[in-house]
Amino acid sequence: MSRFRKYDGGDPLAPPVDLAEALDAIGQDVMAGYSPERAMREFLRRGGSDQAGLDELARRVAEKRREILQRNNLDGTMQEVKELLDQAVLAERGQLARDITMDDADRDFREMVLDNLPTSTPAAVSELASYDWRSSEAREAYEQIKDLLGRELLDQRFAGMKQALEGATEEDRQAVSEMLSDLNDLLEKHASGGVSDEEFADFMDKHGDFFPDSPQDMDELLDQLAQRAAAAQRMMNSMTPEQRQELMELSQQAFGSPQLMEQLARMDANLQALRPGEDWSGSESFEGEQGMGLGDGTGALQDLAQLDALADQLAQSHHGARMDDVDLDALADQLGADAAVSAKTLQELERALRDSGYLKRGSDGELRLSPKAMRQLGKALLSDVADRMSGRSGARETRTTGLAGEPSGATRRWEFGTTEPWDVPRTITNAVLRQGGATPVRIQVDDIEVTETEARTQAAVALLVDTSFSMAMDGRWVPMKRTALALHQLIRSRFRGDDLQLIAFGRHAQVMEIEELTALDAKWDKGTNLHHGLLLANRFFRKHPNAQPVLLIVTDGEPTAHLEQDGEVWFSYPPHPLTIAQSVKELDASARLGAQVTFFRLGEDPGLARFIDSMARRVDGRMVSPELDDLGAAVVGSYLGSRGPASSYREQFGDWYGGGRGFWV
């Protein structure tokens, strides 16, 4: 026999979450100095281009909370009672004026009672409790007051009772009284020793109609009752002292008997003892003009509590917070299904980021970008570099055989980032075979094949990046990291025979892995120790005697530090002649090793431009002065240029050779 239930797994036809945008944003924040955990949190807060984030959902929660408080007030029941009282008095006065059979003394007495009613609505209702109404319409209106108060008080503790008991008979009221008595007995027995499953089941069999949410056990029943009762207490706390006093006086008239209030007070005491963790002492400030009854006001307080819980969940501020903490059902109740869908997408996105291998937890318990994530981020950055290096959008340059070297005679499938030219005959043949000879021939991506090439030489590439405080201060920190990651991805994916060493130099220099450099936080130590960086680069070149040395230096300042013989750092600003001499000495050593040297100057300082230009000319190198957005394209272009003839620069890099922004000096 088959069983069917509501499907709660989301849209089965919905596409999987797209991690590309999230990974790119996380990578940018990591390179800006955020931890991967914080970077992921920031993306979840901001959301994507077509995806609402936590901040947007939290804004909507706060907006609804503010709307509830600014639209409503707690005088609804009092206003309704006053209207019924005015209706009863007016009907009675009309009856007294029309009744010609009435004794004049009796008429005068009744009119005197009505004329001297207290201005306080509760006092007037109480004084008229023993009044013998001559008008049936007036008597009915007064009885409605007692009925309304009873239904409102019950609606405070049991949502929906106001409507359910409308037009209730005396038998219905007796059933309510019996339910309250049995419920209090059940609560008190649970407090003293516990309630068995059979006893709970017996109670629900007898009174289950009063609990439409159908609690499955005693704890669930307690939670439902206590949450509602606590909200009712918070509503009372939110009233002014005068409002509370009036309500307490009116409550004695509920259903014409004080027994209802006694049972409700007993229930509240039992619930507060069993669930002291609920908020029984809070209050809110309602400032609107729309009056709410006791039941509606209690519901509003419950909504406010639920909105506060959602705000806390969406803040994700406590340690170990996860998107799975967000109550999607509550979010749908308060903000609608679209908000729940957005939150569920963020949940799936967070889960995919953690489960897909893009983030890994280190031995210290902290999240880090995995090698898989670094490769994905590197591909995105390399694609951006390729777009900037393209001389003409959409054009394909086929005058060279490929930057990697000479054609091997073989072909291979095209992949994203491939730089070799298309093999046109093979590409068209693939398209024709796929279409079965049909015309016109339409080429698809899978049809494209490119000419395979053989590397002409192996390169040992040292990328020196300035990590002095000025790089962070002037907004060059992230572009520097993006450049290093793009070059790293290019060499690891397309030129695997080459060796790359990343060297960061600030007050001192050190060799770094790409993951370490990518996660490096901004350093505020003064000092640009190019001398130390060149020492490490030359040591790297000597370890690869058969490779072509390529030295790429990204900096925004003149050398202001060098290493002494004892290994201590010497710092001086303005630059000391000894520091300049030590740096030039190691640069000459790089030239003797055959290094092709390119300086990438950041900033507009004319003195720095003259200094770096002289350094580059000294070793027959080049100086490039790119804008920050073009730094990656400049460095990658210089590396690719070192692997091919200089005559191919314009063909390979378009505007990057001569006359363009960031031109070769």
Summary of the structure (lengths in Angstrom):
residues: 665
radius of gyration: 39.9
end to end distance: 81.0
largest distance: 130.5
contacts: 2048
relative contact order: 0.08
helix: 57%
strand: 11%
